[in-house]
């Protein structure tokens, strides 16, 4: 994993605070980070990423799948993800696309 911002706000910090960041995958899918799951120690364990035309599919992605993290552009690039389990997201949490 690489980070374009290398200072006191390191990769661990940004993984814990990346809600709303855009996400791109190697197969061209795009989405956004809906939530960050933390360990009891407060470290980022997984990202909950929304994908799909209307962002109705939610995928739990382990942080080890993050290949690039750009906090300036608020962008995350994911590498191969094994066992991506998709689940339909709650309709109450849908975010409308800007017009």
Phi and psi in degrees as a GROMACS rama.xvg file:
@    title "Ramachandran Plot"
@    xaxis  label "Phi"
@    yaxis  label "Psi"
@TYPE xy
-119.741  157.046  UNK-2
-132.585  137.248  UNK-3
-84.9329  -9.4909  UNK-4
-116.659  106.062  UNK-5
-113.873  85.9937  UNK-6
-149.346  -154.586  UNK-7
-64.7813  -22.1217  UNK-8
-91.8413  76.7159  UNK-9
-77.3838  -176.653  UNK-10
-58.4847  -41.1766  UNK-11
-59.9328  -42.6715  UNK-12
-60.0372  -49.5157  UNK-13
-67.7494  -32.3787  UNK-14
-63.8588  -35.4513  UNK-15
-75.1913  -18.3684  UNK-16
-126.026  37.918  UNK-17
-105.288  17.1486  UNK-18
-57.932  134.037  UNK-19
90.4677  -11.1129  UNK-20
-65.0851  146.389  UNK-21
-73.2968  150.771  UNK-22
-129.393  135.357  UNK-23
-125.021  145.27  UNK-24
-114.626  166.252  UNK-25
-64.6305  -23.0207  UNK-26
-95.0874  13.2174  UNK-27
91.1763  -2.66627  UNK-28
-69.4274  146.898  UNK-29
-127.142  152.052  UNK-30
-165.118  -156.864  UNK-31
-148.291  156.2  UNK-32
-78.6915  117.862  UNK-33
-89.121  -33.6761  UNK-34
-158.589  158.58  UNK-35
-118.568  124.453  UNK-36
-91.8953  130.141  UNK-37
-109.338  152.443  UNK-38
-76.4642  168.477  UNK-39
-57.9474  -24.471  UNK-40
-82.7208  -7.35234  UNK-41
93.5376  9.7355  UNK-42
-88.4612  148.888  UNK-43
-67.8565  128.979  UNK-44
-108.609  -41.33  UNK-45
-154.098  156.49  UNK-46
-110.904  138.503  UNK-47
-98.1829  113.432  UNK-48
-113.065  134.747  UNK-49
-95.5475  131.203  UNK-50
-128.338  174.009  UNK-51
106.169  166.552  UNK-52
-57.0428  -40.1943  UNK-53
-115.24  21.3681  UNK-54
54.5791  43.0307  UNK-55
-96.9092  -2.38883  UNK-56
-111.072  130.542  UNK-57
-111.833  133.832  UNK-58
-128.673  132.77  UNK-59
-89.9559  119.998  UNK-60
-117.261  121.844  UNK-61
-64.7428  144.985  UNK-62
-63.4702  -20.4896  UNK-63
-66.1167  -13.9628  UNK-64
-83.4698  -8.89206  UNK-65
-74.9598  121.121  UNK-66
-99.6932  -33.939  UNK-67
-138.063  145.115  UNK-68
-139.662  116.256  UNK-69
-118.935  97.2991  UNK-70
-69.9905  -23.8504  UNK-71
-67.344  -46.7444  UNK-72
-91.2207  0.306312  UNK-73
51.3066  56.485  UNK-74
-133.3  138.813  UNK-75
-125.384  136.25  UNK-76
-113.512  127.861  UNK-77
-100.722  143.328  UNK-78
-87.2333  -163.051  UNK-79
-59.8223  137.119  UNK-80
-119.576  116.836  UNK-81
-87.4773  145.68  UNK-82
56.3013  49.7612  UNK-83
-72.0145  113.491  UNK-84
-99.1903  112.757  UNK-85
-91.1589  144.569  UNK-86
-139.268  147.772  UNK-87
-69.1018  128.28  UNK-88
-77.4004  154.902  UNK-89
-62.5231  132.946  UNK-90
-62.5102  -26.0521  UNK-91
-67.8149  -21.4472  UNK-92
-99.1458  5.70129  UNK-93
-64.9518  137.933  UNK-94
-110.16  120.383  UNK-95
-68.4035  145.965  UNK-96
-74.7293  142.46  UNK-97
-67.158  146.671  UNK-98
